[in-house]
């Protein structure tokens, strides 16, 4: 996820090679609705099988580089998501008092700010369990979706730590505080609109809850924080993200990066030193990681042709910042938003005869075309909330909620009930006011 992706021209595969990726997306969206029993027991075979179709295509061409690169990206992705899942599974947080709409809104706002410090994945894994517990007597899919909107995506738009696309930009030469200085108004507007909408909807949900349920919440909850040593392992994971560039580029067997190995070691240390009663209190098990692991190995393989078509430049013909905003965003909702960000940045810089591989050129582009860079940055981060697969933490949050018996919306209901009617209009407003 955090490796430096080459921006050199690639041979464009035939368009029909996007079919396995489309079939996997359709399977994730439709199978739980029309063949739930089959999907529950056989989704690993479907995901891996479609991934193998792409792998065989490149294998027959003896073009191993895309497969090795996708494997490296997948291992880096799972090392980050998996390590944070394990480490935060050893931290148990209790929130005192009644989960009123105001308290819930403040909780989400704190999560949005925290996501810029420990990343959207870190903040999501740390806060999703207390979020579910504090709302357990009246929790709905709406609570999970807005958590994904705010904490897992839009909140992390201010620093390179916040979201992988911004970190790639930082590695390429975008100054650390550039996004904060230039995009804070877009971040604040997005956060404010999302929190206002959530407050209104949660107020309605709260008023429907019986009074005895609300009183029961108040009586049973108290503030506590257990598993303090795991904060050290969490800091180790974050430190691995910011290892020197030369260390990050050191890859063993073409797949295992040094940061990924550090993250895996931190996860192992956390798992074997955390107290069993904390794991029990969090209902910790590896089910969510296994589900994400199987689905995303298929996603990372099948999206290789789609990314190659995108990176070839033939699919990118844009001339305005607002165009880059919506184009980057629409693809970031379904593709890995990190390479999508880098592809559009390379295309925008190439139109100005600049190279994304040159830090000096990147700095020049950031100063001479700030609106375009803001558009690409916010499009990649904000629209990552468009679907469950738009950003790594999204599906993990859903998996944890599912294991906690929360009635989360399926892939299609997530989009037609929440991301399209609620998130999309907000992002259109931001694009019009902040970028157009």
Secondary structure as GFF3:
##gff-version 3
##sequence-region A 1 436
A	DSSP	three_ten_helix	15	18	.	.	.	ID=ss1
A	DSSP	alpha_helix	19	34	.	.	.	ID=ss2
A	DSSP	alpha_helix	36	60	.	.	.	ID=ss3
A	DSSP	alpha_helix	65	89	.	.	.	ID=ss4
A	DSSP	beta_strand	92	94	.	.	.	ID=ss5
A	DSSP	alpha_helix	101	134	.	.	.	ID=ss6
A	DSSP	alpha_helix	141	150	.	.	.	ID=ss7
A	DSSP	three_ten_helix	154	156	.	.	.	ID=ss8
A	DSSP	alpha_helix	164	172	.	.	.	ID=ss9
A	DSSP	alpha_helix	178	208	.	.	.	ID=ss10
A	DSSP	alpha_helix	211	220	.	.	.	ID=ss11
A	DSSP	beta_strand	224	226	.	.	.	ID=ss12
A	DSSP	alpha_helix	230	241	.	.	.	ID=ss13
A	DSSP	alpha_helix	245	248	.	.	.	ID=ss14
A	DSSP	beta_strand	251	252	.	.	.	ID=ss15
A	DSSP	beta_strand	256	257	.	.	.	ID=ss16
A	DSSP	alpha_helix	258	273	.	.	.	ID=ss17
A	DSSP	alpha_helix	276	281	.	.	.	ID=ss18
A	DSSP	alpha_helix	287	302	.	.	.	ID=ss19
A	DSSP	alpha_helix	304	311	.	.	.	ID=ss20
A	DSSP	alpha_helix	321	332	.	.	.	ID=ss21
A	DSSP	alpha_helix	337	351	.	.	.	ID=ss22
A	DSSP	alpha_helix	359	368	.	.	.	ID=ss23
A	DSSP	alpha_helix	370	382	.	.	.	ID=ss24
A	DSSP	three_ten_helix	383	386	.	.	.	ID=ss25
A	DSSP	alpha_helix	392	403	.	.	.	ID=ss26
A	DSSP	alpha_helix	411	414	.	.	.	ID=ss27
A	DSSP	pi_helix	415	424	.	.	.	ID=ss28
A	DSSP	alpha_helix	425	430	.	.	.	ID=ss29
A	DSSP	pi_helix	431	435	.	.	.	ID=ss30
###
